[in-house]
Amino acid sequence: MQKTPPATPLVKRLVVIGLGLIGASFAKGIRDLGLAEEVIGVDLNLQACQRAVELGVVDSCSTDLAAACKDADVIMLAVPVLALQTLLSKLAALNLKNTIITDAGSVKGHLLAAAQAAFGKLPPLLVLGHPIAGSERSGVEAANPGLFKHHKVILTPHAHTDPAALACVEQLWQGLGADVESMSVDQHDRVLAATSHLPHLLAFGLVDSLAKRSENLEIFRYAAGGFRDFTRIAGSDPVMWHDIFLANREAVLQQLDQFRGDLDVLRNAIAEEDGRHLLGVFTRARVAREHFSTILAQRAYVETMLDNNLIFLASPGGQVNGSIRVPGDKSISHRAIMLGSLAEGVTEIDGFLEGEDALATIQAFRDMGVVIEGPEKGRVVVHGVGLHGLQAPPGPIYVGNSGTTMRLLSGILAAQNFDTTLTGDASLSKRPMNRIAKPLREMGAVIETAAEGRPPLTLRGGQRLTGMHYAMPMASAQVKSCLLLAGMYASGETSVTEPAPTRDHTERMLRGFGYPVEVNGPTAKIESNHALTATHIEVPADISSAAFFMVAACIAPDSELLLEHIGINPTRTGIIDILKLMGADLSLERIHEVGGELVADIRVRSSRLKGIEIPLELVPLAIDEFPVLFIAAACAEGRTILRGAEELRVKESDRIQVMVDGLTTLGVSAQGTPDGIIIEGGPMGGGEIWAHGDHRIAMSFSVAALRANAAIRIHDSVHVATSFPNFLALCKQVGMHVEPEVHS
């Protein structure tokens, strides 16, 4: 292939020593892309040198190390790990004062020690690196210039590495399409020992253990696919892995010792017929494996989305017809896992929301020793450990984007006898947590936060909590629930008075698990020394998810939609009440009770909406639904005014400002106030909208396209899957024109 150089190559003379798969692929990629003016190969095998030139891997090739390295700008070492010590000694004897030396080896500590011994000190121009890429093929003939595209390359600079040299190596890898990250040498070797070296060692050992016993040879004839998949890596190059295990000896031994300990525990569980322990290991392992697979699959998908900028393309027009059932209620799904984990006995949950937020709650309790089966088609089985049965997690608990998980879990963890740190993604890490930290501290909890009360939160164990009465300054179901959960562990009574009604799922579910809660008007009261008893939970469909389609059916012409089995808890029906006040043609059918929660089918028809001043008492009952209600207001006749909703400014985004910006872009008159918004209904155009990673913003503007006169492109919509996994599929089913924009 003829190389096609860019306007300015990154380096003049690149030397690649070792023309196996990695070295040859690196050289060919750099040469084909013109990232170096000249690419020189070095290999002791003369035939490999000749083939490298014939195949266009390098411009020229030599077996003479000194001649090839003269005037080199960058030298890439792509030789076996144990050969590096001798090679570095030879390089140290050359005049390479201005030459950057980098490598592609999978062990860094050994190489760092070899460089120190060869040069007398660590050269500032030494930049250690490791591409996480490979192939079943080997040798110069296997050279693949695209081998590193969308694969990670880990750079492990030492303390004295020259920043310009580091930047140069990083740019070369990025030029090949690699995803470059940095970590310390020690961390690299530990990570690789766990994820690569130990699995290879186990595969080699298992196959050898079975094969060396003559009576086992026959069983290989009957090995299923799982055995072949697991032992495939035992077909790797024995000499290379011999070198790696000796070079990374300490890290591999550490991982091997930990695994041996876990294996002994597994053996004892089988011997003692401890099915609970086995089920715990297997469920955790299955979920972890699925998580790894999801990460790998999402990398390939997200890489097509321009730096995670997943764009929803909402085409104008459409009707909304048919009948659908939206996913299970997120609030109830969270609480069912939490209380089921703390209950005595086995809790069965149906209709569980399999979104990332609720899954984060499952993983948090798995990390604390709770055996949880599923979810499988909305069904989850929780093997409760009792109020005092949680175990210290192995590390920080990561809750992703779920503010509900972090806030409610804090009430439980504040009373445990172990320390816990709760972390979240970049969006959650910006959200204030003082609203729970302050009252929990008043109860005796010890909580450490980042600046301005933001995550991560560290809750110190061993604290004795004391019950108290707390008058909430702002209505918040999450704060109320957090304190009630803490109250199960606090001495005496804990009561919470809210300034306005908020969702009461926690109070209802506590009673469903047999834990007494007294509710008197705006005050909920709980005391300790009671137990939770396992039960069956049927999760109704989420009214917050249904809200998008309720508004869609209202504003789209000639529409009629039936939303099935929706939870209509009286503390959640603000969206229904507000839409009815605006003139929506909306009715409830088949109202009945399931597990202490009211459910109904909701029928919505096209409506002529009018602007209203939203009653203050309805604001907390529709706090999560306001983004899509703002779309309804934009399609209504006249002015809609919202006050008393300052909480919207501290959600996943500042929902007031983001919605004002978006509506203004579409030509709608919208003005933000400190605690609300004023919207003048009118015609709506198209345009570019930024959701700022807020799933409700993205879905709301998807609904807006039904009344727009041009397409709406909604940037940063990647988090929709967090709360509403099948949103786009349901949009298509009812007749909306929303789909992810695919970049070529």
N, C-alpha and C positions, 0 to 999 in steps of 0.2 A: 504494500500500500504506500503510495506517495505521501510523504508528510505534508501537512498544510499548516505552515507556521503562522502564529498570530503576529500582530504588528511588532510586538516586543517580546522576545523569549525571556523567561524568568532567569535562566542561567546560560552561560556560554558553553561550558564543557562539563557534561555529566558522565561519571564513570560508574558502571554497575558491576560489582564483583560477585560472580555466581549467577549463572544463567539457567537456573531451574524455573519452576512455574512462577514464583513470586518475582524474582529478579528479572526474568525475561518479560513478564507482563508489565512490570513497572517501566522497563526500558522501552518497550514497544509503545506503550501508552504515551510516554513523554515524547518519543520521537514522532509518532503519528500526529500529535497535537502541536508539535513545534514548540514545546515548553523549554527546550534546550537547543542551542545552535548545533551542538554535536553530542551524540550519545556513543560512548565507548564501552564495549563489553570486555570483561576479564573472566576467563575460565580456564582451569587447568586442562580441560578436555578439549583438544584441538578440533575434534570433529564437531563438538558443540559450538565452538567459535565459528567454524565455517557455516554451520546451519543457521546461526544467529544472523549472519550477514545476508545469507541467501533469502531468509524469511523476512528481512526488513526489520528485524528486532533492534538492531544497532547499526550505526554507520560503519563502524569497524570494530574488530575484536582482536584481543591479544592474550597470550599466555604470560606475557612479561608484565608483572605488576608495576614495577617502577616506571617503565616507559609509558604505560597507560595512564598512570596517575599524575604525570607531570602536567602542571598548570591546570589541574582539575578545580572546578568551582565547588562541585558537590560529588562526594563518593557515597554510593549506596552499598552497604554490606548485606548480601543476600545469600550467606553461606550457612551451613549447619552450626548450631549453637556452640558446640565444643571446638569448632574450628576457628572461632572468633578470636580466641586468645593468641594463637599463633599469628593470625592475620593482623591483629592490632599491633603486635610486636614488630612486624615487617613495616607497617605503615608508620610507626613511630620513628623508624630509622630514615624515613624520607623527609624531604623538605615540604611540609604541608601546612605551613603557618597560616595561610589564608584559605584553606580548604575546609568546607563543611563536611563532617562525617556523620552519616546517619545509617540506620539499619532497619531490618524487617523481621528481627527475631522475636520469638514468643516468650523469652525469658530476659528480664532486664537487670536484675540484681547481679547475676553472673557476669554480664557484659560490662556493667559499671565497674566491678572489681577488676576485670581484665584490663579495662582502659586505664584505670588508676595504676595498675602494675606496669603496663606498657609505657605510658607517657610520664610516669612519676607524679602526675597530678591529672585531674580531669580537665581535658581541653575545653575551653569555652565554646568552640565550634562543634562540639559533639552533641548531636540531637538524637536521642534514642526514640525509635518508633516501632509500632507493630500493627500491620494491617490485619483486620479480622476477616479474612477472605481465603478461599481455597478452592480446590477442584479435585475430582477423582483422578484427573490426568496429571502428569508430571513431565519435567524436562522442557527444553527450549521449544520443542514442537507444540507444547501446550500454551505458549504465550498468548495471552488474551488482553488486549489493551483496555477492555471494559470490565476487567475482573474486579476492580475496586469501586466501581460506580455504585452509589447507594449503600456502601459498606462502611463500617466504622474503621477509622485508623486512630490508634491511641498513641499520643506522643507523651514521653516521660522525661521532660527536661530535668537536669540536675540543678543544684543551687546556683551554679556559676555559668549556666548556659547563656550564650550571647542572644539577646532578644532578636537581633536582625537575622541570625542563623535560624532561630526557631521559626520566625515568620517565613523565611524562604522555604523551609521544609514543609511547613503547613500549606503554603501556596502551591507547591508541587503536587501534594496529595489532593488538595481541593481542585486543582486543574484536572485531575483524573476522575473527578466526580465523587470523591470520598467524603464522608462525614467525619471531620477531625475533632477529636476530644483530647483533653489532657488529664493526666493523673500522676500521682507519685509512683516511683519505681516499686516501692513495697506494696502499694495498693494494687498495681498492675499484676504483680506476680501472685498475690493472693487471689485476685479475681480469676485469673487464668488457671490457677491451680484448681479452683472450684468448678469452673464452667467448661474447661477443656481438658486439662491434664488428668484430673481424677476420673472423669468418665472414660477416657481412653485406658487408663490403668485398670479400671473395673472390667472393661470389655476384654482386654488382653487376658486378664486373670481368669475371668469366667470361662472363656473359650478354652484356655489352656487347662483349667481344672477339669472340665468335662472331657476334653480330648485325650488327656494322658491316662485315663482309666479305660481300659479296653472294653469294659462292659457298656460304656456310655457311647461308643462310636456309633452304634446302631441307632441311637435316639436322634442323631442329627438328621436322619432321613425323614423324621416326623416333625421337625421344628417348624413352627408356624411363623407367620410374618413378623410378629412381635420380637421373636428371638433373632430373626435375621436383621431387623431394623436396629435392635440394641447392639448387636455384635458386629455390625457393618464396619465400625471404626477400628475393629481389631485387624482389619486388612490394611491399615496404614503402614507407612515405612518404619520397620523396626529400628533401624539405625537412628533415624531422626528422633524417634520417641525415646530411645535409650539416652540420647544426648539431653533431651529436654528434662527427663526425670532426674538425671544427675545434676543438671544445672539449676533446676528449681527445687532442689531436694527439701529444703526446710518448709516451704509453703505447701508442697504436696504432702509431706508428712503430717502437717498440721490439719489439713483437710481430711486426710485419710484417718487420722485418729478420731476426729469428730464423727466421721461417718461410721467408724467401727463402733463407737459408743451408741449411736442411734440404731445400728444394726443389732447390737446386743439387746437393746430395749425391745425391738421388734421381735426378736427370737423369744424373749421372755413372754411377750404378749401372746404369741402363738402357743407356747408351752402351757401358759396359765389360762388359755381360752378367754383372753381379755378382748372380747369383740369390740368394746367401746374404744379402746386405744387403737386397734387396727382400723376401725372406721374413721377415727380422727385423722390418722396418718393418710389414709387413702383419699379422703375427701379434700384435705388440705393440698395433697400432692396433685390431685386432679385439677383443682382450681388454679394452682400455681402453674401447671403445665398449660392450661387454657389461657392463662394470663400471658405467659411467654409467647404463645402462638399468636395471640391478639396483637401484642406489641410488634411482632415481626410482620404480621399482615398489615397493620396500620402504617408501619413505616413505608411500605411500598405504596400504599394508597395516599398517605399524606404527602409523600414526596412529589406527587403530581399536583399538589394543591398550592404551590408557590408559598413556601414558608408557612405552612399550616393555615393559609388563608383560604379555607373552604368557602366557596361562594355559592349561595342559593340563587338560582335564576328563576324569578317569579314572573311568568308571562301574564299579561293583562287579560281580564275577562274570566269566564267560566261560570258554572252553576254548581250548586252543592246539593246532592240528592243521595238517597239511599239510607242504609242503617249501618252503624259501626259501633264497635266497643273499643274505647280507648284503653291504654294500659292501666294497671292497678294503681290505686292511690299511693303516692310516694310517702306522704306523712304516715299513713297507717302501716305501710311496708317497713319503714324504719322502726317504728315502735314495736311491731310484732317481733322483729328479730331481737331487739333489746330486751323486752320483757320475757320472751320465750327463752332467751339465754339465761336469765336470772331466775327462771321458774324451776320448780322441782317437777321432773317428768319430761315427757316428750311432747312438744308443741308442733302441730301440723298447720301449715299455712298454704292456702290456695289463692290464686290471683295475684301473687307477689309481682311487684314491678321489677323487671330485670334490666333496669337502667344502671348507669355507673354509680350514681349517688347511693342507691339502696345496696348495691353490691359492695360498696365501700364499708357500709355498716356490717354486712356479713363478714367481710374479711377482718374487720377490727375485732370481732368477737372470736373468730377462728384464731387470730393471733393470741388471744387470751385463753385458749384451751377449750373453747366450746366446739363440740362436734356438730356441724351443720351440713345436712345433705341437700344437694341441689344448689341453685334453682334448676328445675327441669319442667319446662312448659308452665311456669308460674307456681309450681309446687315446691315448698321448702319444708324440711323436717329439722327441727331444732332440739337437740338433746340438752336440756337445761342442766345447769350446774348449781342452781340455788343462788340466793343473794350473796353468799360469801364464798362462792366456788371459783371465781375468776382467778387466773394465774397471770403473773407478770409476762408481758409480751417480750419477744426476743429483741426488740428494738423499738424505735418510734413507730407509732401507728399513723399511717398515711390515709387520709380520708378524701383525697382528691379535691373535688369542687363542692363537697357536701357540707354546707354550713349547719344543716340539721344534725348530721352525725357529730360534728365537733361540739356543738352547743349542748345537745342532750347527753352525749357521752361524758362530757365534763362533770355533770351532776353525779353520775355513777362513779367515775374514777376518783373524784375528790375524796371519797370515803374508803378507797381500797388500801391495802397494807403494802402496796408497792408503788414506786414512782412510774409515771407514764408521761411520754411526750406525744402530743398530737400535732401533726403537720398536715399541710394541704398544698394544693397547686398554687400557681402564681396569683390567680384571681382570688382564691379564698384567703391567701396570706395578706391581702390588702384590707380585709373586712374586720371591723372592730369586734373584740370579744370582751370588752370591759363590762358590757351589760350583764354577762353571766359571772365574770370574774369577781366583780365588786360584791354582789350578794353572797356568793359562795365563800369569799373571804370572811364576810361577817358571820358566817356559820362555822368558821374555824378552818376552812380549807387553806392550803398553801399553794398558790398558783403563780407561776412566773410566765410573763409574756414578752414578746418583742416590743419595740418602740410603739407607743400610742396604743397599747393593749391589743396588738395584732398577733396572729399566730407566728411561730409555733407556741403552743401552750405546754408548760411542764407542770404537772400536778404531783406534788410530793405525797407519798403514801404515809400511812400510820397516823393520820390526823383524826381526832375525835370531833365529829361535827355536832353542833348543838342546834336544835330546831329554833325557828324564829318566825315572826310575821314580817312579810315583805310587801310593801305597797309599791307596785311597779310604776315608775314614772312614765313609761310608754307601753302601750299594749303590745305584747309579743308572746305568741304561743311557745316559741322556743325557750324563752327565758322562764316562763311559767313551768314548762315541762322539765327543764333542767333542775329547778329548785324542788319540784315535787319528787323527782327521782332521787335527788340528794336526801330528801326528807325520809326516804325509806331506811336510811342509815343513821339519821341524826337522832340524838336523844330528845325525847319530848315531842311536841307538835311542831310541824312546819306548815305555815299557811301563806297563801299568795293572793293578793287582791289586785285585780286588773282594772285599769281605768275605762276600758271598753271591752266587749266580748271578743274573744279570740277562739280559734279552733280548740275543741276540747277532746281530741282523740286520746290524749294521754289519760285523762280522768276516766273516760269510758273504758279504755282497754285495761287499766289497772283493775277496775271492777270486774272486767271479764276474766282476769286472771285470779280473781278472788281476793284482791287486796283492797281493803276499805278506803274510800275517799269520800269526804264530806264536802258537798258543794252547796253553798248558801249565797245565792245572788252572785256577786262578782268575786267571791272568795272561795278558793278551794283549799281544803285542809287535809293533811295526811300525818300519820304518826308511825314510828318505827315498831319493831317487834311483831311484824306480821310476815306472812310468806306468800309468794306467788305460786300458783298451781297451774301446771300445763293445761292447755286448752286447744281448741281448734279455731283458727281465724280464717274467715273468708274476706279477702280484701276487695272492696268495691272498686269500680272504675273511678279514676281520678277526675274530680270536677275541674281542677286547674288545667288538666290536659284537654278536657272536653270544652273548656272555655273558648279555645281557638276556633273550634268548629261551630260552636254556638254563635259566635259573632259572624263567622263566615256565612252561615245559613241566613242570618239576619240581613246582611248587606248585599248578598249576591241575588240577582233577579231570578224569579221562577224557581226558587229553591225550597225543598222540604227535606229535613234530615231528622232521623231518629237516632239518638245517642242512648245506648243500652246500659242498664245496670250501673248508673252513676250514683256515687255517694252524695247524699244531700243532707249531710250533717248540718244542723241549723247554724253552726258557727262557720260554715263554709259557703253559704248560699248567697253571699253578697252579689256575686256575678249575676245570679238569676233575678234578684230584686232590682238591681240597677238597670239591667236590660228591660225588665218590665216597665220601670218608670220611664224609660226612653221610648216605650211603645212597641217593644218586641212582641211578636206573635209566638209565644212560648208556653208550653203546657207540660205538666208532669203526669205520667201514666204509670200504672202498676207500682204504686208506692207501697213498700213493705220494709221490714226490719231484718237485717242479717248481722248476727253477732253484735248486737247493741248499736249498730249503725243503720240509719235510714238510707234506703236506696230507691231509685226510680228510673224509669226511662224518660228522657226529655225529648219532646218533639218541638222543632224550631222551623218556622217558615219565614220566607222573605218578608221584611218589615220596613215600614217607613219610620225611621227613627227620628227623634227630636232631641235637641240638646237640653240638658238639665243641670241643676246644681246638685251634686251628689251629696246626700245626707251624711253628716259626720258619723252617725252611728253605723253606717254600712261600710265605712272605710276599712276597719280592721278585718271585716268579713270578706273582703275582696282584694286584700293587699297584693297577692301574687298575680291577680288577673288584670291589674290595671293597664299594663302595656297593650293588651289586645282590646281592652275597653276604650283606650285612647283612639284606636283605629275605628271602633264603632262611633265614637264622638266625631271623628273627622268625616264620617259618612252621614252624620245626622244633620238635620236642619236646625240652624241656630247655634247658640253658645253652650258649651259644657264647661262647668267649673268644678275643680276638685280642690279641697282643702284638707288639712289634717293628715297628710300622707308623707311627712318628712322621712319616714322609714324607707321610702322608695329610693332615697339618695344614697343608701348604704347597702344596697343589695349587690348582686353580682356585678352590676354597674350602677352608675347614677342614673336610674331608669327615667327620672324626670327629664334630665338634660339630654340624654341620648334619644329619647322619644321626641323631644322638642326639635333637636337637630334633624332627625329623620323626617318628621312631618314637614318641617320647613323646606327640606330638600324636595319633597313631593309637591310643594306648592300650597300646603295647608297652613293656615294661620294658627300658630301655637306659641304660647308664652309661658315660660316656667316661672313659678313663684317659690319662695323658700320651702313651702310645705305642700305644693301642688302644681296645678297646670290649668291654663285657660285655652280652650280649643274652639275655633270657629269652623263649623262644618262647611264643606265646599268641595269643588272638583279636585281630583287627585291625579297627579302626573306620575311619571316614572323617575328613575335616577339611581344613583349609587348611595347605598346605605351601609353604615358601619355598625355592626352589632356589638362590638367591643367584647366578644367572647361570651355574651349573655344570651343564653338559649331562648329566653322568652322574647327578647327583642327580635331575634331572627325569625321566630315563628310568627310574631305579630305582623311584621312587614310582609311575610309570605301571604298572610290573609289579606293585607291591604291591596294586593295586586288584583283581587276580584273586582275592585272598583277603580283601578288605575287606568289611564289611557295609554300607558307605555310600560315597558318592562321595568322591574325593580331588581337590581343586583344587590344582594345582601352579603357583605363581606364578613369574614370571621364568624362563620356559623358552625364551626366544628363541634361546639359543645351541645348542640341540640340532642345528640344521642345520650347525653348525661341524664336528661329527665324524660325524654320522649323518644325511645329507640326507633319506633316505626312511624314517625310523623310523616315523612315523605311518602311512604307507601299508602297511608290513609288519605293523604291529600289527593293522590292519584285515584284512589278508589272512589272518592266522592265527587271528583270532577274538577279539582283545582290543578293549575298548571305550575307546579313547583318542582324543580329538580336540581341536583348539584351540577354546577358548571364544570365541565371537564376540560383541562388544559392539555394541549398536545405537546 
